[in-house]
Amino acid sequence: MYLFMLDVDGTLIDSYDFDSECFRSAIEEVMGIQLTDELGAFLNVTDIGILEELIEQQGMRENRMKILRDVKSVFLTKLRAYIASNSHELQASPGAIQFVNDMKMHPNVVLAIATGGWEESARMKLRAAGFDINHVSFASCSDAMTRSEIMALAAFRAKQDTGALFTRRVYFGDGEWDKMATNTLGYEFVAVGNKVQHHTRIPNFAHYDAIFGKLGLSDMLKAKTA
């Protein structure tokens, strides 16, 4: 059995830019600081990880819990408003919905989602973009701070949910931080889009059968449900 684990922003959904803008705006509103650094400059590129690092940098440890709660609340409000006003712009990556639907039914695959965003925001965006992720194991920065911890938890939950033993674990992501986390865990990595240079890379999910060839899984994954 194969575990296919999926990132959300920039991988399943073209949402990286507006999501980052809502996040930066929430930080500025709550903490009174402008987030000028690229997100990749942070040690843990997750919503919680970035906030924890900023709280330490700004000497705001005594207000940590309030800041975490308020930034998340403001961020979700901004994100909800953006989606309500721009629902036509929230697009799934080409082929991604079909890929998710087909892999949910595939006898040799278990799907999981592992995202560095909060669970509430990730589910909100996935629903708005047209994904059905019922019965898909899920982990986010609502559960853990680091990418590798989130991925490991998603794999653990997938095993608990299905009882499957995974012979290979493959993560689909679009960031250097995704690639580094897979290296830490010993998972295989498929780069989606053009932000990361990697020997296994796809532009999107439009012709997802090609993914199997790149992973050397063509024969094992031929079985499909009608």
RADA-V149066 format. One record per pair of residues at least 4 apart in sequence whose C-alpha atoms are under 7 Angstrom apart, sorted by the first residue. I is the first residue (numbers start at 0). J is the second residue. D is the distance in Angstrom with one decimal. If there is no record, write none. Layout:
BEGIN
i,j,d
I,J,D
I,J,D
END
This chain:
BEGIN
i,j,d
0,107,5.1
0,108,5.8
0,163,6.7
0,164,6.3
0,165,5.0
0,166,5.9
1,107,6.2
1,108,4.8
1,109,6.2
1,165,5.3
1,166,6.0
1,167,5.2
1,168,6.1
2,108,5.9
2,109,4.9
2,110,6.0
2,165,6.1
2,167,6.3
2,168,4.7
2,169,6.1
3,108,6.8
3,109,6.2
3,110,5.0
3,111,6.3
3,168,6.2
3,169,5.0
3,170,6.0
4,110,5.9
4,111,4.7
4,112,5.4
4,113,6.5
4,169,6.0
4,170,4.6
4,171,6.2
5,111,6.3
5,112,4.7
5,113,5.9
5,170,5.8
5,171,5.0
5,172,6.5
6,10,5.7
6,11,6.7
6,112,6.1
6,113,5.5
6,114,5.2
6,171,6.1
6,172,5.2
7,11,5.0
7,12,6.0
7,114,5.9
7,121,6.9
8,12,5.4
8,13,6.3
8,14,5.3
8,15,5.2
9,13,5.0
9,14,6.0
9,15,5.4
9,173,6.0
10,92,6.8
10,172,5.7
10,173,5.8
10,191,6.0
11,91,5.8
11,92,5.3
11,95,5.8
12,90,6.0
12,91,4.4
12,92,5.2
13,89,6.9
13,90,5.9
13,91,6.2
13,92,6.0
14,18,5.8
14,89,6.9
15,19,6.0
16,20,6.2
17,21,6.2
18,22,6.2
19,23,6.0
20,24,6.0
21,25,6.1
21,74,5.9
21,77,6.0
21,78,6.2
22,26,6.3
22,74,5.6
23,27,6.3
23,34,5.9
24,28,6.2
25,29,6.1
25,70,5.6
25,73,5.5
25,74,5.2
26,30,5.5
26,32,6.8
26,70,5.9
27,31,4.7
27,32,4.8
27,33,5.3
29,66,7.0
29,69,6.7
29,70,6.0
36,40,6.5
38,44,6.4
39,44,6.4
41,49,6.3
43,48,4.9
43,49,6.3
43,145,5.6
44,48,6.0
44,49,6.1
44,115,6.9
44,176,6.8
45,49,6.0
45,115,4.2
45,116,5.9
45,140,6.3
45,144,6.6
45,145,6.7
45,146,7.0
46,50,6.3
46,115,6.2
46,116,5.4
46,117,6.9
46,140,6.6
47,51,6.1
47,140,6.1
47,144,5.8
48,52,6.3
48,144,5.3
48,145,6.7
49,53,6.2
50,54,6.0
51,55,6.4
52,56,6.2
53,57,6.0
54,58,6.1
54,59,5.1
54,60,5.9
54,63,6.8
55,59,6.4
55,60,6.3
59,63,6.4
62,66,6.1
63,67,6.2
64,68,6.1
65,69,5.9
66,70,5.9
67,71,6.2
68,72,6.2
69,73,6.1
70,74,5.9
71,75,6.1
72,76,6.3
73,77,6.2
74,78,6.0
75,79,5.9
75,120,6.4
76,80,6.2
77,81,6.1
78,82,6.2
79,83,6.2
80,84,6.2
81,85,5.8
82,86,5.0
85,89,6.9
89,128,5.7
90,128,5.6
91,95,6.3
91,96,6.9
91,128,5.6
92,203,6.3
93,203,5.9
93,204,5.8
93,205,5.1
94,98,6.1
94,203,7.0
94,204,4.5
94,205,4.0
95,99,6.2
95,204,5.2
96,100,6.1
96,130,5.9
97,101,6.0
98,102,6.0
98,204,6.7
98,207,6.8
99,103,6.0
100,104,6.8
101,105,6.2
102,108,6.2
102,110,6.8
103,109,6.8
103,110,6.3
104,224,6.6
105,223,5.7
105,224,6.3
106,223,7.0
107,220,6.6
110,135,5.8
110,136,6.8
111,135,5.4
111,136,4.6
111,137,5.7
111,153,6.2
111,157,6.4
112,136,6.2
112,137,4.8
112,138,6.3
112,153,6.7
113,137,6.0
113,138,4.9
113,139,5.7
113,149,6.1
113,150,5.5
113,153,6.0
114,138,6.6
114,139,4.8
114,140,6.9
115,139,5.6
115,140,5.2
115,146,6.3
116,120,6.8
116,121,6.3
116,139,6.0
116,140,5.6
117,121,6.2
117,139,5.7
117,140,5.2
117,141,5.1
118,122,6.1
118,139,5.5
118,141,5.9
119,123,6.1
120,124,6.2
121,125,6.2
122,126,6.1
123,127,6.2
124,128,6.1
125,129,6.4
125,130,5.3
126,130,5.4
126,131,6.9
136,153,6.3
136,156,6.0
136,157,5.2
137,153,5.6
138,142,6.5
138,149,5.7
138,152,6.3
138,153,5.0
139,143,6.8
139,149,5.8
140,144,5.4
140,149,6.7
142,149,7.0
143,148,6.1
143,149,5.7
145,149,6.3
146,150,6.2
146,180,5.9
147,151,6.1
147,180,4.9
147,183,7.0
147,184,6.7
148,152,6.1
149,153,6.2
150,154,6.3
151,155,6.2
152,156,6.1
153,157,6.1
154,158,6.3
155,159,6.2
156,160,5.9
157,161,6.1
158,162,5.1
158,163,5.4
158,164,6.8
168,186,5.3
168,187,6.2
169,186,5.8
169,187,4.6
169,188,5.7
170,186,6.8
170,187,6.1
170,188,5.0
170,189,6.1
171,188,6.1
171,189,4.8
171,190,6.0
171,191,6.5
172,177,5.8
172,189,6.5
172,190,5.4
172,191,5.7
173,177,6.9
173,190,5.5
173,191,5.0
173,192,6.3
173,194,6.3
173,195,6.4
174,178,6.7
174,194,6.6
174,195,6.1
175,179,6.2
175,195,6.0
176,180,6.2
177,181,6.3
178,182,6.3
178,188,6.3
179,183,6.3
180,184,6.3
181,185,5.7
181,186,4.8
181,187,6.4
181,188,6.3
182,186,6.4
189,199,5.2
189,200,5.4
190,195,6.2
190,197,6.3
190,199,6.3
190,200,4.5
190,201,6.3
191,200,5.9
191,201,5.1
191,202,5.6
191,203,5.9
192,201,6.2
192,202,4.4
192,203,6.1
193,202,6.8
199,213,6.4
209,213,6.4
210,214,6.3
211,215,6.0
211,216,4.8
211,217,4.9
212,216,5.9
212,217,5.2
216,220,5.9
217,221,6.2
END
